Each structure stands twice: as C-alpha cells, then as structure tokens.
Amino acid sequence: TASTTQMKTADKGRPEIELDESAEALERLRDRARAALRAGHFDLAEELIARGDANTTSLIENLRVYQAELEIQNEELLQSQVHAARALERFTALFHGAPIAELLVDQHWIVLDANPAAVQLFRLRNLRAHRHFLLRLVDERDRDGFLDLMKAIAVEGTPQQERLEFRFTSTDGTVFFGDLHGARLPDTDDGEPRFLCAVVDRTAVVEQRRALQRAHDRLAESQEAYRVLTEFSIDWDYWLGPDGRLIYTSPGCHRVSGYGASAFIDDPKLMQRLLHPDDRPAWQAHLDSIQTCGNEARCDGMLLRLRHHDGSWRWIEHACRPVTANDGRYLGQRAVMRDVTALQQANAKRLESEHRYRALFESAAEPMLLLQEAKVTKINPAALAMLGYESLEAILGKRPDQFSPPFQPNGRSSAAEVDRLLSETAGKSLRFEWLHQRSDSAQILVEVTLVPVQVDTAQATLVHWSDRTEVAQARQREIQASTIFEHTDEAIMLTDPDRRISVVNSAFTRITGHEEAAVVGHTPAMLGAGHDEGMLSETQLAS
C-alpha cells in the first residue's frame, strides 16, 4: 500500500521497494497477523495469487504478515515449551518431594518409578535392577478391591478413583494400612497407558481407631461389670460427693434397709434417723471427719445397728474410701453398707458355744489338752493334776514328748511318734496308748484320744486322756500269774463255778497224761477213774 511502501527506480532501471520499518508499521503487521490467526487465514498469499490480484507490493505485504504469523506461532510454541518444562519440573518436584507414597505403574501394574516416600513405605529395592508388581504389594484380602479400582480407571475411563484403608504388604512382610488414590496419566508416544497411584499411610490412624474401639469395648465391659456389681450386689454401695451430698446409691440399699434409693437421695437425714441412738454419735463423728479430712478420710469397718423398714434391727458394717480423679481432684467417698446380721448372730452363738466349751473344758473331771502346731495351748486342771504340776506355764507351749520319757514302750522315739500321730489325725479321730512322765519322774500310762477341731478359724487338736495305770498294773499281774501257771512243776487246773475244767497247765498234762482239749468242759471226777485214789487230793480237785 502507498501508506507503507514507496517505489523507487534503481540505477539499473529496476523498481526498488522501500519498506516502512517503523514501530507503528511493525505493530500493525502483528495486529493483522493475530487477526488472521484468530480468523484462521493462513494462506493470504495463495488467495491473492489465485484471484490474480497479486502485485509485488501486496505480495510482499502479505508475506510480511505471514512472517509475523510464524513469529507469533514460534513465540507461543516457545512459551508452551517453557510452560511444559516448568510443569514437568513442578510435577517431578511434587512427585519426588511429596510426603505421601506415589508410584508410577504401567498397564501390567509394574512399578516404573516411585518417590522416596513410596520406597521407604514399601521397602522397595533398586527399581532399575528389580521389578516390583504393585498387585503383589497389596494384601491378598484386598486384591479384588485393588483390581476393581484400577479397572475403573483403565477400562471404564474414570479419571481417578480412591479406596480407603487398603491392606498393603511391604517387601519385608510388614502389613500396613493405606488409602489408595489412582489416576490415569496421558499415554506415552507409543500409546502405552500410565497410571499414578498415591498411597496415604493410615496405619497409625487405624491402630488408633482400633485402640479406641478396644478401649471403648473395655469401657463398655467395665460399665456393664460395674452395673452388674452395683445393681445386682447384695451390698449397699453409694457415692458421697465432696460436699457430703449423696450422688449415687445402688439398689442394694433396699435389701439392707428396706428403703429405695430415692428415699435416701430425697432425704439426706434418713440414714441418721434409722441408726440406733447409741450409734448415732459415732456415725456423725465419722461424717464430720470426712468433711474435715477429705481425701485422707477412710473407714475400714464400722459396726452399726440400723432399723429396717420392717421394724427389725439389722447389724451393718460400713467401709469407705476416698475417690480421686486422674488429675488428683477429690471426688468424694465411695462407701459400702453390708448386712452382717447373720454373721453377728453366728458370732454370738460361737462365743456362747466357746463359753460353754471353756466351762466344760475347765470343769471336766477327765484330763484334756488343746494342741496347735504340736504345742499345748490349753490344759485343764485335771490334766495338770495328773502330771503333778500346779502352774500352767510348766506345760503351755511344750510338745507332748517334752513331758514324756524319751522312748515309748514300742521302742520308738517319743518326738517322732508325736509328729507321726498328729499327721494321721487329719480329718479323723485317733486312739492309742501313751506313756507320759509326771513332774516327780514317775511314768503314767494313758489312753489318748485325738480329735481334730477348729479354734478361731485355725486347726487344732483336742487331746483326751484316760488313766490306764491300774489297767497296766492288772495286765502286769496277769502276765506274772500266767508265767507262774505255765512254769510250775505242779499240776494245776482251773474250773468255772459249775466245777467244769476251763484250763490246765502243761504240768497237768505231763502228770495226768490228759491233753487240755480232752479235759476242758469236764468235771475233775473224770480224772479219778484211771488213777490211784491218792493221786488227786481234795486240794487239787478244789476249784
């Protein structure tokens, strides 16, 4: 155009084109080039030639526009390359610097690349030398879910998918939990699909949740156990606040007192009124000590009398302990009221029985002792007199073998026999003869009866003596008479009140010729038939 070019004639007669290279002209060319690019006119020169409107000036002008278009496209291409390079740098930095595990896999789930977090999480070895299949790094129990996720991305065309809390297995066998996020990347130049898998380690969260669940289960079990212990307890449990107000009382209060829990909560003074008048001062002093001492107040056992709703008096045992929170705050007193009426009645009967036993033991005419751990703990006056002692201290605390001769008539040691006989009394009575020694060293034979008993919840042995001294003396005389009877040279026979022969000695058989069996049961008259008249005197025939 005339506005942008001027024709001049050269020295050789050719026209010379003078180009306007001003900034304004160049900017106008670029504007026209941009407009042509936006309109899609990439063949302006060809159109001019095709219409036959081409002249040198217009052709040059359009070539310059085309050149401007190429420059603009080149600039945009360079900018695109810069942007792509920067994007690749950012992706690479993000991939390798991401704090979560990221893996680049192909269509066969082979790990092509992994960032440091993935290498550490899965314990991956050198990727250049080893191939890792991502499917094998998924726990067998979750592999179906993994395949479903990757199928949704690869086949169904879903841009990205995620599955929460998959179980994975690292190369060293460690099982961990992770959220799996998968996305499809652009295919390679060869058309090979690529996938990006990100794994967020959730092991700590899962373990924490499981720990919380276990704690919750334990708490639920504890609450259930506490509910069972309190609501079905035969005792009366309650919680007294720091201000002395009743916070909770178990249903056991009805069994112990006959009144329901609401009665004590609505009327704080009810307990005081139900107590026996003689027990109220001690109870009030205990309540005052709780308010004064707080978390240092406690009671290990206080016996009280309480009037039941049915009008009867009940013995109850009270015990309490301070309750503190984890941070040390004082929360009040946890207390229990236990009905011990039956126990008190049993104790009363036991004491009465003990009194009767003690009176019987002390006043008995027969000697008796009480042994505990093989030592005398009690001895009555009859036994003390039999041994010839006046002071109890002479016998108490001693073993029976200590007031016995060293050996018993059977030749065994008295000390060893005491241990043996006491061990045989477990659960049964035992009777035997024993040789004791009096204070004057005289020996007395007694028949001993051992009876296992229980004294104040402890095992003991009741010892009863029967004096066998006269029996022993009579036995000795019988032995002596038997010796004389058998060894005398005179014929002797013994008859019963009917004058029938009951026994003869050996001299009788030797002199008369009659065996004992032949004459026993007959009268001495049978002996006169075959003997001299003088052989049997009146004295011999006398019974």
Residue pairs with C-beta under 8 A, 6 or more apart in sequence:
1 57
1 58
1 61
3 20
4 19
4 20
4 25
4 61
5 17
5 18
5 19
5 20
5 57
5 60
5 61
6 17
6 18
7 15
7 16
7 17
7 18
7 57
8 15
8 16
8 17
8 18
9 15
9 16
10 16
15 56
17 56
17 57
17 60
19 60
29 64
29 65
29 68
30 68
30 72
32 65
32 68
33 65
33 66
33 68
33 69
33 71
33 72
34 72
36 42
36 44
36 65
36 69
37 69
37 72
37 73
41 47
42 66
42 69
44 62
44 65
44 66
45 54
45 59
45 62
45 63
45 66
48 54
48 58
48 59
48 62
49 59
95 102
95 104
95 113
95 115
96 115
96 116
97 115
98 115
98 117
98 198
99 117
100 117
100 198
100 199
100 200
100 201
101 114
101 115
101 117
101 118
101 120
101 121
101 122
101 178
101 198
101 199
101 200
101 201
102 114
102 115
102 117
102 118
102 196
102 197
102 198
102 199
103 111
103 113
103 114
103 115
103 118
103 134
103 196
103 197
103 198
103 199
104 111
104 112
104 113
104 114
104 185
104 194
104 195
104 196
104 197
105 111
105 112
105 134
105 194
105 195
105 197
106 112
106 192
106 193
106 194
106 195
107 154
107 192
107 193
107 195
108 133
109 133
109 134
109 135
109 150
110 131
110 132
110 133
110 134
111 124
111 127
111 131
111 132
111 133
111 134
112 127
112 194
113 127
114 122
114 124
114 127
114 132
118 124
118 199
121 170
121 176
121 178
121 199
121 201
122 132
122 137
122 168
122 170
122 171
123 170
123 171
123 172
123 174
124 130
124 132
124 171
125 132
125 171
132 171
134 146
134 197
135 143
135 146
135 147
136 169
137 168
137 169
137 170
137 171
138 146
138 166
138 167
138 168
138 169
139 166
139 167
139 168
139 169
139 175
141 167
142 166
142 167
142 168
145 163
145 166
146 163
146 166
146 180
149 161
149 162
149 163
149 180
149 182
150 182
150 195
152 158
152 161
153 159
153 160
153 161
153 182
153 183
153 184
153 195
154 184
154 193
154 195
159 183
159 184
160 181
160 182
160 183
160 184
161 181
161 182
161 183
162 179
162 180
162 181
162 182
163 179
163 180
164 179
164 202
165 177
165 178
165 179
165 202
165 206
166 177
166 178
166 179
166 180
166 199
167 175
167 176
167 177
168 175
168 176
168 177
168 178
168 199
169 175
170 176
176 201
176 203
177 201
177 202
177 203
177 205
177 206
178 199
178 200
178 201
178 202
178 203
179 199
179 200
179 202
180 197
180 198
180 199
181 197
181 198
181 199
181 200
182 195
182 196
182 197
182 198
183 195
183 196
184 193
184 194
184 195
184 196
185 193
185 194
185 195
185 196
186 194
187 193
187 194
188 194
229 237
230 237
230 250
230 251
230 252
231 250
231 251
233 250
233 252
234 252
234 255
234 339
235 250
235 252
235 256
235 336
235 337
235 338
235 339
236 249
236 250
236 252
236 253
236 255
236 256
236 257
236 316
236 336
236 337
236 338
236 339
237 249
237 250
237 252
237 334
237 335
237 336
238 246
238 247
238 248
238 249
238 250
238 253
238 264
238 334
238 335
238 336
238 337
239 246
239 247
239 248
239 249
239 323
239 332
239 333
239 334
239 335
240 246
240 247
240 290
240 320
240 332
240 333
240 334
240 335
241 247
241 331
241 332
242 294
242 330
242 331
242 332
244 268
244 287
244 290
244 291
245 268
246 264
246 265
246 268
247 332
249 261
249 264
249 265
250 261
251 260
251 261
252 337
253 259
253 260
253 261
253 264
253 337
254 260
254 261
255 339
256 306
256 314
256 316
256 337
256 338
256 339
257 274
257 306
257 308
257 309
257 314
257 337
258 308
258 309
258 310
259 270
259 274
259 309
263 270
264 270
264 271
271 283
272 280
272 283
272 284
274 306
274 307
275 283
275 304
275 305
275 306
275 307
276 304
276 305
276 306
276 307
276 313
278 305
279 304
279 305
282 302
282 304
283 302
283 304
286 299
286 302
286 318
289 297
290 297
290 320
290 333
294 322
294 330
295 322
295 324
295 330
296 322
297 320
297 322
297 333
298 320
298 321
298 322
299 318
299 319
299 320
299 335
300 319
301 317
301 318
301 319
302 317
302 318
302 319
303 315
303 316
303 317
303 318
303 340
303 344
304 315
304 316
304 317
304 318
305 313
305 314
305 315
305 316
306 313
306 314
306 315
306 316
307 313
307 314
308 314
314 339
314 341
315 339
315 340
315 341
315 343
315 344
316 337
316 338
316 339
316 340
316 341
317 337
317 338
317 340
318 335
318 336
318 337
318 338
319 335
319 336
319 338
320 333
320 334
320 335
320 336
321 333
321 334
321 335
322 330
322 332
322 333
322 334
323 330
323 331
323 332
323 333
323 334
324 330
324 331
325 331
361 368
361 370
361 378
361 380
362 380
362 381
363 380
364 380
364 382
365 382
366 382
366 464
366 465
366 466
367 380
367 382
367 383
367 385
367 386
367 446
367 464
367 465
367 467
368 379
368 380
368 382
368 383
368 462
368 463
368 464
368 465
369 376
369 378
369 379
369 380
369 383
369 395
369 400
369 462
369 463
369 465
370 376
370 377
370 378
370 379
370 453
370 455
370 460
370 461
370 462
370 463
371 377
371 400
371 422
371 460
371 461
371 463
372 455
372 458
372 459
372 460
372 461
374 399
374 400
374 418
374 419
374 422
375 397
375 398
375 399
376 395
376 396
376 397
376 398
376 399
376 400
377 396
377 397
377 460
378 396
379 392
379 395
379 396
383 395
383 465
384 390
384 392
384 395
386 436
386 438
386 444
386 446
386 465
386 467
387 395
387 403
387 436
387 438
387 439
388 438
388 439
388 440
388 442
389 395
389 439
394 439
395 403
399 415
399 418
400 414
400 418
400 434
400 436
400 463
401 413
401 414
401 415
401 417
401 418
403 436
403 437
404 414
404 434
404 435
404 436
404 437
405 414
405 435
405 437
405 443
406 413
406 414
407 413
407 414
408 414
408 417
408 434
408 435
409 433
409 435
421 430
421 432
421 450
422 450
422 461
424 430
425 450
425 451
425 452
425 461
426 452
427 452
428 452
429 449
429 450
429 451
429 452
430 449
430 450
431 447
431 448
431 449
431 450
432 447
432 448
433 445
433 446
433 447
433 448
433 468
434 445
434 446
434 447
434 448
435 443
435 444
435 445
435 446
436 443
436 444
436 445
436 446
437 443
437 444
438 444
444 467
444 469
445 467
445 468
445 469
445 471
445 472
446 465
446 466
446 467
446 468
447 465
447 466
447 468
448 463
448 464
448 465
449 463
449 464
449 466
450 461
450 462
450 463
451 461
451 462
451 464
452 459
452 460
452 461
452 462
453 459
453 460
453 461
453 462
454 460
485 492
485 505
486 505
486 506
488 505
488 507
489 507
490 507
491 504
491 505
491 507
491 508
491 510
491 511
491 512
491 540
492 504
492 505
492 507
492 508
493 501
493 503
493 504
493 505
493 508
493 519
493 524
493 540
494 501
494 502
494 503
494 504
494 543
495 501
495 502
495 523
495 524
495 543
496 502
496 543
497 543
499 523
499 524
499 543
500 521
500 522
500 523
501 519
501 520
501 521
501 522
501 523
501 524
502 520
503 516
503 520
504 514
504 516
504 519
504 520
508 514
508 516
509 515
509 516
512 519
512 527
512 531
514 527
519 526
519 527
524 536
524 540
524 541
527 536
528 536
